[in-house]
Amino acid sequence: MNSAEHWSRLIPPAVIIAIVATSSPSLKAEEPSSKTRADGAVALYSDANTAAMLESMTVQRESGRLKLGISRRHPLASSSSDEKDKVDPLSGNETGLTLSGEFPLALDQSSLQDLSIAPRAGYLTNESGATKSKSFWTGAALSAWTGEQTIRWTLDIQRNFADATQLDVTDIDGKRILTPERIGGTSIGINWMHLATPEFLWRGGVSVISRDDRPEAHTASLEGRYFVAPANAAIHAAISRFENSGTVRPVTLTGSIEATSTNVEWHQKVGERVIVAPGYRWYRETEIPRASNGIRKTLGTDYVYASLRYRFWRDYWLEDSPEAFLTAGSYQTSSGTRIWQFAAGGSFYFNQGN
């Protein structure tokens, strides 16, 4: 498993969603706009031994659907770092860079509307102790509306590469593990979003992920959002499944993995400018070691969080309004590790009306 995958599984996706919560979907091709949007956030994580900070910034030029993102994670001063051999989940430095865009395709298709292609590329470096890794990915998504612009289909293809420090260790079954310096992989997926009614939206997706050092993985996700008009609120619910089962060769430190996650959020609008959103996420992951005498490992997290969004312009929920948000949460793994998280950020628009 490369460092990017490890971090994304370690910190619950709800935290990442909170950090980039100010991101918005790209505008349709026929809507001219020259506005620029800047999103920024700072997140703090802390357990009993270490604290870490994650900083992110995204700049989006909407007229060309161009988007540039920069992120950086680094540990803060530790109060108890005597156990140098113990791997702390918040140790190490990471720096990421992403670039994406979305461009219309002028094709004469009677059944496809607003056909567009969205290329992207990203780069991530990670350094934790003597271990270093670099990840690079490039991909594209092809999207179109059908059903009188109520269903949006997206075909996504991505190619991944990772260069990491080579490790040479002996596993519990006596086999020598020699991890590769270069790991490649490809992911292909299809996603859909259905605007079923003015009050209900649901989306889903399936994908296949191949890697040089792991069995083929399959993922599936389903999400629904329902607007509760009497309460001026909305409920969000989601479930996802990840599996990569099969024969694991002695070129990786982990075995086959099966994971399931569910989360529920309640978004309550308060007045004309504020949204309060408490949420809960349940996650269970089972790793089946390669060795026949290995111990089956189960990792679980129960994550409780809440966010507060404030829009500075009144009655602009569907328009471009600067906003700020705060998020706080805490989760505990089945091994007893508890991590606290706090994030703050916001969005700002300029070149309005051009």
VONU-719524 format. One line per 3 residues: their letters; for each residue x, y, z of N, C-alpha, C. Coordinates in pm, whole numbers, plus 50000, padded with zeros to 5 digits. Layout:
BEGIN
a	X,Y,Z,X,Y,Z,X,Y,Z  ...
This chain:
BEGIN
mns	50085,49882,50000,50000,50000,50000,50089,50124,50000  50067,50220,49912,50149,50339,49912,50101,50436,50018  50181,50542,50042,50152,50634,50151,50022,50708,50131
aeh	49989,50741,50005,49864,50814,49980,49745,50730,50022  49746,50601,49991,49636,50514,50029,49628,50498,50180  49745,50486,50244,49747,50469,50389,49683,50589,50459
wsr	49721,50709,50416,49667,50829,50482,49518,50844,50455  49475,50816,50333,49333,50833,50302,49248,50733,50379  49301,50616,50412,49226,50519,50491,49235,50551,50639
lip	49347,50609,50682,49365,50637,50824,49274,50749,50871  49273,50861,50802,49186,50972,50838,49054,50952,50765  48943,50945,50836,48814,50915,50772,48782,51011,50659
pav	48722,50962,50553,48684,51050,50442,48599,51167,50484  48523,51153,50591,48441,51266,50636,48527,51386,50673  48650,51362,50723,48739,51472,50757,48783,51543,50629
iia	48821,51465,50529,48863,51524,50404,48750,51601,50340  48628,51546,50347,48512,51616,50293,48495,51749,50363  48515,51751,50494,48498,51875,50568,48601,51980,50525
iva	48724,51935,50496,48829,52028,50459,48802,52090,50323  48750,52011,50230,48724,52062,50095,48575,52086,50073  48502,52107,50181,48357,52121,50170,48316,52242,50088
tss	48407,52338,50070,48371,52457,49995,48387,52438,49846  48432,52323,49800,48443,52297,49657,48305,52282,49596  48290,52324,49471,48161,52316,49404,48177,52249,49270
psl	48071,52184,49216,48080,52123,49085,48102,52228,48977  48164,52187,48867,48192,52279,48758,48062,52326,48694  48067,52445,48636,47950,52499,48569,47930,52430,48436
kae	47808,52436,48385,47779,52377,48256,47848,52458,48146  47869,52393,48032,47950,52453,47928,47891,52581,47874  47757,52591,47869,47699,52706,47805,47687,52826,47898
eps	47727,52813,48025,47716,52924,48117,47847,53000,48119  47855,53118,48056,47980,53193,48054,48010,53250,48192  48134,53243,48235,48174,53296,48363,48324,53319,48362
skt	48368,53426,48425,48511,53454,48435,48552,53472,48580  48472,53422,48671,48502,53436,48813,48612,53339,48853  48684,53377,48957,48786,53291,49016,48749,53264,49161
rad	48761,53140,49201,48725,53099,49337,48849,53047,49407  48870,53090,49529,48981,53043,49611,48926,52980,49738  48967,52857,49767,48928,52785,49887,49053,52756,49970
gav	49043,52774,50099,49155,52745,50186,49109,52682,50315  49192,52597,50375,49157,52531,50500,49282,52490,50575  49270,52487,50705,49376,52438,50794,49312,52339,50890
aly	49370,52221,50902,49316,52118,50991,49424,52073,51090  49383,52052,51213,49472,52003,51318,49426,51866,51363  49521,51772,51379,49492,51638,51429,49580,51613,51551
sda	49528,51539,51646,49607,51512,51766,49564,51381,51828  49664,51301,51870,49638,51182,51951,49718,51197,52080  49739,51089,52150,49808,51098,52279,49956,51131,52265
nta	50014,51111,52145,50158,51127,52131,50198,51241,52038  50121,51264,51936,50164,51354,51830,50050,51443,51785  50085,51559,51730,49990,51647,51666,50040,51677,51525
aml	49947,51694,51432,49984,51721,51294,49892,51828,51238  49941,51899,51136,49863,52003,51071,49855,51974,50922  49736,51993,50868,49713,51976,50725,49663,52108,50670
esm	49735,52162,50570,49698,52288,50508,49663,52262,50362  49557,52324,50312,49518,52304,50173,49469,52435,50113  49491,52449,49983,49447,52567,49910,49408,52524,49770
tvq	49294,52571,49722,49246,52541,49588,49206,52671,49519  49251,52688,49396,49214,52804,49315,49147,52752,49189  49027,52800,49161,48949,52752,49047,48908,52870,48959
res	48947,52864,48833,48906,52963,48734,48788,52905,48658  48669,52956,48686,48549,52890,48639,48526,52905,48490  48578,53011,48428,48554,53029,48286,48615,52916,48205
grl	48727,52861,48251,48792,52750,48181,48784,52620,48257  48711,52622,48371,48700,52503,48456,48838,52451,48497  48934,52540,48512,49068,52500,48554,49078,52509,48707
klg	49140,52409,48767,49147,52401,48912,49285,52356,48955  49346,52431,49047,49478,52400,49099,49467,52383,49250  49518,52271,49301,49511,52244,49444,49648,52214,49502
isr	49673,52264,49620,49800,52242,49691,49767,52202,49834  49834,52098,49885,49812,52056,50023,49945,52018,50087  49951,52033,50218,50073,52002,50293,50035,51954,50432
rhp	50092,51840,50472,50071,51787,50608,50206,51770,50675  50217,51814,50799,50343,51800,50871,50316,51785,51019  50397,51706,51091,50377,51688,51234,50421,51811,51311
las	50353,51839,51421,50394,51946,51511,50483,51886,51620  50533,51972,51708,50622,51925,51815,50550,51821,51900  50617,51708,51923,50558,51598,52000,50602,51606,52145
sss	50506,51580,52235,50537,51583,52378,50591,51451,52429  50567,51342,52356,50616,51209,52399,50659,51131,52277  50783,51146,52239,50837,51079,52120,50948,50982,52157
dek	50939,50926,52280,51044,50834,52323,51039,50702,52248  50918,50657,52211,50905,50529,52144,50932,50549,51995  51058,50553,51957,51095,50584,51819,51058,50471,51723
dkv	51051,50350,51776,51019,50237,51689,50870,50224,51663  50789,50295,51740,50645,50287,51723,50600,50377,51610  50520,50322,51519,50471,50399,51406,50352,50483,51452
dpl	50367,50613,51447,50259,50702,51485,50180,50740,51361  50047,50731,51365,49968,50761,51246,49975,50906,51200  50024,50996,51285,50031,51137,51249,50173,51183,51219
sgn	50267,51090,51213,50405,51129,51185,50426,51142,51034  50535,51203,50997,50570,51215,50856,50519,51343,50793  50577,51375,50677,50541,51493,50601,50483,51452,50466
etg	50382,51525,50421,50323,51502,50289,50300,51635,50220  50328,51637,50090,50300,51755,50009,50234,51709,49880  50121,51768,49846,50046,51727,49727,50016,51842,49635
ltl	50004,51812,49507,49970,51911,49405,49877,51845,49304  49764,51909,49273,49671,51855,49174,49633,51965,49075  49608,51925,48952,49566,52017,48847,49458,51948,48765
sge	49345,52014,48745,49235,51954,48672,49163,52060,48590  49083,52015,48496,49004,52105,48412,48884,52033,48356  48792,52107,48299,48675,52048,48236,48643,52127,48110
fpl	48630,52055,47998,48612,52121,47869,48498,52055,47792  48414,52135,47728,48302,52078,47653,48349,52010,47525  48272,51908,47483,48298,51838,47358,48182,51865,47263
ald	48210,51920,47149,48105,51953,47052,48079,51833,46962  47988,51745,47006,47951,51628,46928,47801,51630,46903  47760,51592,46785,47617,51588,46751,47557,51458,46803
qss	47508,51461,46924,47448,51343,46986,47309,51380,47035  47209,51315,46983,47073,51349,47022,47040,51304,47164  47104,51197,47212,47072,51143,47344,47166,51192,47453
lqd	47278,51254,47415,47375,51302,47512,47376,51454,47511  47373,51514,47631,47372,51658,47642,47487,51703,47732  47546,51818,47697,47655,51875,47776,47769,51774,47795
lsi	47810,51710,47687,47921,51616,47693,48049,51693,47722  48126,51647,47818,48250,51717,47855,48355,51616,47898  48481,51659,47892,48593,51578,47936,48672,51658,48039
apr	48713,51590,48146,48782,51656,48256,48915,51584,48282  49025,51631,48222,49156,51572,48251,49209,51620,48385  49299,51543,48445,49358,51581,48573,49493,51512,48591
agy	49573,51567,48679,49702,51509,48715,49734,51550,48857  49809,51466,48927,49843,51496,49064,49977,51438,49104  50035,51495,49210,50167,51452,49257,50169,51462,49409
ltn	50223,51360,49476,50226,51356,49622,50359,51298,49669  50422,51365,49763,50543,51314,49824,50517,51287,49971  50580,51182,50025,50564,51146,50165,50698,51105,50221
esg	50728,51153,50341,50853,51117,50408,50823,51092,50554  50848,50970,50599,50824,50931,50737,50943,50850,50785  51029,50911,50865,51151,50843,50909,51243,50817,50791
atk	51285,50689,50777,51374,50652,50667,51297,50613,50542  51165,50615,50548,51083,50574,50434,51037,50697,50356  51059,50692,50226,51017,50800,50138,50938,50743,50020
sks	50842,50818,49973,50766,50774,49857,50720,50895,49777  50702,50871,49647,50649,50972,49556,50540,50907,49472  50426,50971,49462,50315,50919,49385,50275,51020,49278
fwt	50241,50967,49162,50195,51051,49052,50077,50983,48984  49977,51058,48950,49863,51001,48880,49814,51098,48773  49758,51041,48669,49698,51119,48562,49574,51044,48515
gaa	49472,51119,48478,49347,51055,48438,49253,51154,48372  49135,51105,48341,49033,51189,48278,48896,51130,48304  48796,51216,48307,48658,51175,48326,48574,51228,48211
lsa	48493,51141,48151,48404,51179,48042,48261,51178,48096  48193,51293,48090,48061,51307,48151,47958,51355,48050  47832,51317,48074,47722,51361,47988,47592,51352,48067
wtg	47497,51439,48032,47362,51437,48091,47267,51360,48000  47179,51283,48060,47072,51217,47986,46942,51236,48062  46832,51180,48008,46704,51189,48076,46659,51330,48102
eqt	46666,51413,47998,46627,51554,48010,46705,51624,48121  46835,51597,48123,46929,51658,48218,46895,51626,48363  46850,51505,48389,46826,51462,48526,46924,51353,48570
irw	46994,51292,48475,47092,51187,48508,47226,51224,48446  47328,51228,48527,47463,51257,48479,47549,51132,48493  47605,51087,48381,47691,50969,48378,47836,51014,48362
tld	47926,50946,48433,48068,50980,48426,48151,50852,48416  48232,50844,48312,48328,50735,48295,48465,50789,48333  48530,50724,48429,48654,50775,48485,48767,50673,48467
iqr	48880,50719,48417,48998,50634,48399,49119,50707,48458  49198,50635,48536,49315,50696,48598,49432,50598,48601  49551,50649,48576,49674,50571,48581,49759,50621,48697
nfa	49807,50528,48781,49881,50564,48902,50021,50505,48900  50117,50583,48952,50254,50537,48969,50303,50580,49107  50387,50497,49168,50444,50529,49299,50586,50478,49305
dat	50677,50563,49348,50815,50527,49375,50838,50534,49525  50886,50425,49585,50903,50421,49729,51034,50355,49766  51078,50381,49891,51198,50317,49942,51178,50167,49946
qld	51270,50092,49891,51257,49947,49887,51281,49888,50025  51192,49796,50067,51203,49732,50197,51233,49584,50178  51320,49529,50262,51358,49388,50257,51342,49332,50398
vtd	51230,49259,50423,51201,49207,50557,51157,49061,50545  51152,48992,50660,51106,48854,50667,50970,48851,50735  50872,48787,50671,50737,48782,50725,50728,48671,50830
idg	50611,48662,50897,50594,48564,51003,50594,48421,50948  50572,48404,50817,50576,48269,50760,50715,48234,50708  50813,48322,50736,50951,48295,50696,50983,48337,50554
kri	50884,48388,50480,50910,48432,50343,50974,48571,50342  51061,48588,50245,51128,48717,50228,51038,48811,50150  51015,48929,50205,50935,49030,50137,51029,49136,50083
ltp	51025,49156,49952,51107,49257,49887,51012,49348,49810  50981,49460,49870,50884,49550,49806,50946,49617,49685  50869,49640,49579,50924,49704,49458,50946,49853,49479
eri	51040,49907,49404,51064,50051,49410,50961,50128,49329  50910,50067,49223,50809,50133,49139,50683,50047,49135  50568,50107,49165,50439,50039,49164,50348,50113,49066
ggt	50283,50039,48979,50191,50099,48884,50052,50041,48901  49955,50113,48850,49818,50065,48860,49724,50147,48775  49605,50091,48751,49503,50159,48670,49368,50141,48736
sig	49288,50246,48738,49152,50238,48791,49054,50283,48683  48944,50209,48671,48837,50242,48576,48704,50235,48652  48625,50339,48641,48499,50341,48712,48391,50415,48637
inw	48269,50388,48675,48154,50459,48621,48069,50509,48737  48031,50636,48731,47952,50698,48836,47828,50763,48775  47725,50776,48856,47604,50840,48807,47544,50926,48919
mhl	47472,51030,48877,47398,51115,48969,47259,51136,48911  47156,51111,48990,47018,51120,48942,46941,51222,49025  46894,51328,48959,46807,51425,49023,46665,51372,49014
atp	46630,51283,49105,46503,51210,49096,46384,51303,49112  46387,51389,49212,46280,51485,49237,46347,51613,49286  46272,51723,49294,46332,51845,49350,46383,51827,49493
efl	46330,51725,49565,46373,51704,49703,46475,51592,49719  46490,51506,49619,46573,51387,49637,46676,51373,49525  46801,51355,49567,46913,51329,49476,46985,51204,49525
wrg	47020,51115,49433,47101,51000,49471,47209,50976,49367  47318,50921,49412,47432,50895,49324,47499,50765,49365  47574,50709,49273,47643,50584,49301,47759,50565,49206
gvs	47833,50457,49226,47947,50430,49141,48008,50295,49169  48073,50239,49067,48148,50115,49080,48282,50135,49009  48385,50066,49055,48516,50080,48992,48598,49954,49011
vis	48698,49939,48926,48795,49829,48933,48933,49892,48938  49016,49848,49035,49149,49904,49055,49251,49793,49046  49347,49809,48958,49456,49710,48945,49586,49773,48993
rdd	49670,49689,49056,49802,49732,49104,49901,49620,49077  50028,49657,49060,50131,49559,49033,50156,49467,49151  50135,49516,49273,50173,49440,49392,50055,49387,49471
rpe	49932,49406,49423,49815,49364,49499,49714,49297,49409  49622,49217,49466,49512,49163,49385,49422,49275,49334  49346,49245,49232,49254,49343,49176,49149,49381,49280
aht	49120,49510,49290,49024,49560,49389,48897,49606,49320  48785,49591,49391,48655,49634,49341,48590,49724,49446  48530,49833,49402,48464,49925,49493,48322,49953,49446
asl	48237,49988,49540,48100,50027,49509,48055,50127,49614  47976,50226,49572,47928,50327,49666,47789,50371,49627  47713,50415,49727,47576,50462,49705,47550,50573,49807
egr	47490,50682,49758,47465,50798,49844,47330,50859,49809  47258,50907,49910,47131,50973,49888,47121,51100,49970  47054,51200,49913,47032,51326,49983,46884,51365,49967
yfv	46820,51393,50080,46677,51425,50077,46653,51554,50152  46583,51647,50087,46551,51775,50148,46422,51763,50227  46432,51793,50358,46316,51786,50447,46259,51927,50458
apa	46159,51957,50376,46107,52093,50365,46051,52148,50496  45971,52072,50573,45916,52130,50696,46022,52178,50794  46138,52111,50795,46245,52149,50889,46350,52239,50825
naa	46334,52269,50694,46434,52347,50621,46572,52284,50638  46577,52151,50617,46699,52075,50641,46712,51967,50535  46823,51893,50541,46848,51783,50449,46921,51672,50521
iha	46890,51548,50485,46960,51433,50541,47042,51367,50432  47168,51337,50464,47260,51273,50371,47298,51137,50429  47293,51033,50348,47333,50900,50392,47415,50834,50281
ais	47519,50758,50319,47606,50695,50219,47660,50564,50272  47691,50473,50179,47754,50345,50212,47853,50312,50102  47966,50252,50139,48067,50215,50039,48130,50082,50079
rfe	48181,50012,49979,48243,49881,49998,48369,49871,49915  48476,49816,49975,48605,49797,49908,48651,49653,49931  48693,49586,49826,48744,49449,49838,48862,49430,49742
nsg	48972,49376,49792,49077,49324,49704,49124,49191,49762  49052,49088,49725,49080,48954,49774,49148,48873,49666  49231,48782,49708,49304,48698,49614,49440,48664,49669
tvr	49524,48602,49590,49658,48563,49631,49748,48686,49638  49808,48707,49755,49898,48820,49774,50041,48769,49767  50115,48816,49671,50254,48775,49655,50344,48847,49757
pvt	50463,48793,49786,50552,48855,49886,50623,48979,49832  50542,49076,49786,50597,49204,49741,50524,49320,49809  50448,49287,49913,50376,49390,49987,50369,49351,50133
ltg	50358,49450,50221,50354,49425,50364,50215,49394,50416  50113,49410,50333,49976,49386,50377,49913,49274,50296  49805,49219,50347,49735,49113,50277,49610,49165,50209
sie	49515,49073,50182,49389,49114,50120,49308,49198,50219  49235,49295,50166,49161,49388,50251,49015,49395,50207  48926,49392,50304,48784,49415,50281,48739,49525,50378
ats	48670,49626,50325,48631,49739,50408,48490,49786,50373  48416,49826,50476,48282,49880,50459,48269,50005,50544  48207,50108,50487,48185,50231,50564,48044,50283,50538
tnv	47985,50342,50639,47855,50408,50627,47862,50539,50705  47792,50639,50656,47786,50763,50732,47653,50834,50707  47611,50909,50807,47486,50983,50802,47512,51125,50850
ewh	47456,51224,50780,47469,51364,50818,47332,51431,50813  47311,51526,50905,47191,51608,50905,47234,51753,50883  47188,51814,50773,47224,51952,50740,47105,52042,50773
qkv	47123,52125,50875,47015,52211,50922,47046,52357,50889  46960,52418,50807,46975,52559,50776,46916,52642,50890  46993,52738,50940,46952,52824,51050,46953,52968,50999
ger	46838,53028,50988,46832,53163,50935,46864,53165,50787  46927,53273,50742,46955,53292,50600,47100,53269,50563  47186,53244,50661,47329,53238,50628,47402,53117,50687
viv	47339,53040,50773,47411,52939,50851,47357,52800,50822  47448,52702,50812,47413,52560,50806,47494,52486,50913  47425,52411,50997,47489,52326,51097,47470,52181,51054
apg	47579,52102,51056,47573,51965,51003,47646,51868,51095  47577,51803,51188,47638,51694,51265,47638,51565,51182  47733,51476,51212,47741,51352,51136,47806,51240,51215
yrw	47785,51118,51167,47845,50999,51228,47890,50905,51116  48009,50846,51132,48063,50752,51034,48107,50624,51104  48066,50511,51048,48105,50378,51097,48190,50312,50991
yre	48308,50259,51032,48402,50201,50936,48459,50072,50994  48460,49967,50912,48522,49841,50952,48608,49790,50837  48729,49748,50873,48824,49697,50773,48886,49568,50824
tei	48890,49467,50740,48949,49338,50775,49064,49308,50680  49179,49280,50738,49296,49243,50658,49323,49095,50678  49334,49022,50568,49363,48880,50571,49509,48861,50531
pra	49598,48828,50625,49741,48820,50593,49770,48716,50485  49882,48733,50422,49923,48639,50318,49960,48504,50379  50026,48508,50496,50071,48384,50559,49954,48304,50616
sng	49958,48173,50600,49849,48089,50647,49837,48091,50798  49947,48116,50869,49942,48121,51015,49934,48265,51065  49898,48355,50976,49886,48494,51016,49758,48518,51093
irk	49755,48627,51166,49639,48663,51247,49550,48757,51167  49425,48720,51156,49328,48804,51086,49307,48933,51167  49326,49048,51102,49318,49176,51170,49190,49249,51131
tlg	49123,49306,51229,49005,49387,51203,49025,49524,51266  49013,49626,51185,49026,49763,51231,48892,49833,51216  48848,49898,51321,48721,49970,51314,48736,50111,51367
tdy	48658,50202,51315,48655,50338,51367,48511,50384,51380  48485,50457,51485,48357,50523,51506,48387,50672,51515  48336,50747,51418,48374,50886,51402,48252,50976,51417
vya	48260,51070,51510,48153,51167,51534,48208,51305,51503  48134,51384,51427,48184,51514,51385,48068,51610,51363  48100,51737,51347,48001,51839,51319,48070,51956,51250
slr	47996,52024,51163,48051,52139,51091,47952,52254,51095  48007,52374,51082,47928,52497,51081,47972,52580,50961  47878,52611,50872,47905,52692,50754,47831,52825,50766
yrf	47901,52932,50729,47841,53066,50734,47862,53134,50599  47753,53177,50536,47758,53250,50409,47741,53399,50437  47831,53480,50379,47833,53622,50411,47726,53701,50336
wrd	47675,53647,50227,47568,53715,50153,47436,53645,50181  47333,53723,50203,47201,53666,50232,47134,53616,50105  47060,53504,50119,46977,53451,50010,47058,53417,49886
ywl	47181,53368,49903,47264,53335,49788,47309,53189,49795  47221,53101,49838,47262,52961,49855,47291,52895,49721  47232,52940,49612,47258,52881,49482,47348,52969,49397
eds	47399,53076,49455,47488,53166,49382,47626,53163,49445  47711,53255,49402,47849,53258,49448,47862,53353,49565  47866,53299,49685,47878,53380,49805,48002,53338,49883
pea	48084,53431,49928,48195,53393,50016,48139,53325,50141  48212,53228,50192,48167,53158,50310,48284,53109,50393  48258,53077,50517,48358,53021,50608,48299,52899,50676
flt	48384,52807,50722,48334,52688,50790,48429,52647,50902  48371,52581,51001,48444,52520,51111,48399,52375,51122  48492,52284,51149,48460,52143,51165,48538,52087,51284
ags	48471,52008,51365,48537,51942,51477,48488,51799,51485  48576,51708,51525,48536,51568,51533,48636,51486,51611  48595,51364,51643,48682,51271,51714,48647,51130,51672
yqt	48748,51047,51650,48721,50907,51620,48820,50817,51694  48773,50697,51723,48853,50599,51795,48854,50468,51720  48973,50409,51706,48985,50281,51639,48962,50168,51738
ssg	48942,50048,51683,48922,49931,51768,49047,49894,51846  49163,49947,51806,49286,49921,51880,49307,50020,51994  49213,50115,52010,49221,50208,52122,49275,50344,52088
tri	49323,50365,51967,49376,50495,51928,49263,50595,51907  49272,50710,51971,49173,50816,51953,49242,50939,51894  49182,50995,51792,49236,51113,51727,49128,51221,51724
wqf	49169,51343,51762,49081,51459,51759,49117,51543,51638  49015,51604,51579,49038,51683,51458,48960,51813,51464  49024,51920,51418,48959,52050,51409,49003,52115,51279
aag	48909,52172,51204,48941,52234,51076,48868,52367,51063  48931,52462,50996,48870,52591,50968,48911,52633,50828  48820,52697,50757,48852,52740,50621,48740,52824,50563
gsf	48752,52851,50434,48649,52931,50370,48672,52944,50221  48581,53017,50155,48585,53040,50011,48575,53190,49984  48637,53231,49874,48632,53371,49836,48626,53380,49684
yfn	48538,53466,49635,48524,53491,49490,48573,53630,49456  48636,53641,49339,48670,53773,49289,48652,53775,49137  48666,53892,49077,48631,53916,48937,48482,53894,48915
qgn	48400,53928,49011,48257,53910,49002,48198,53997,48890  48107,53940,48814,48032,54016,48715,48102,54041,48585  48225,53990,48568,48297,54009,48442,48245,53913,48335
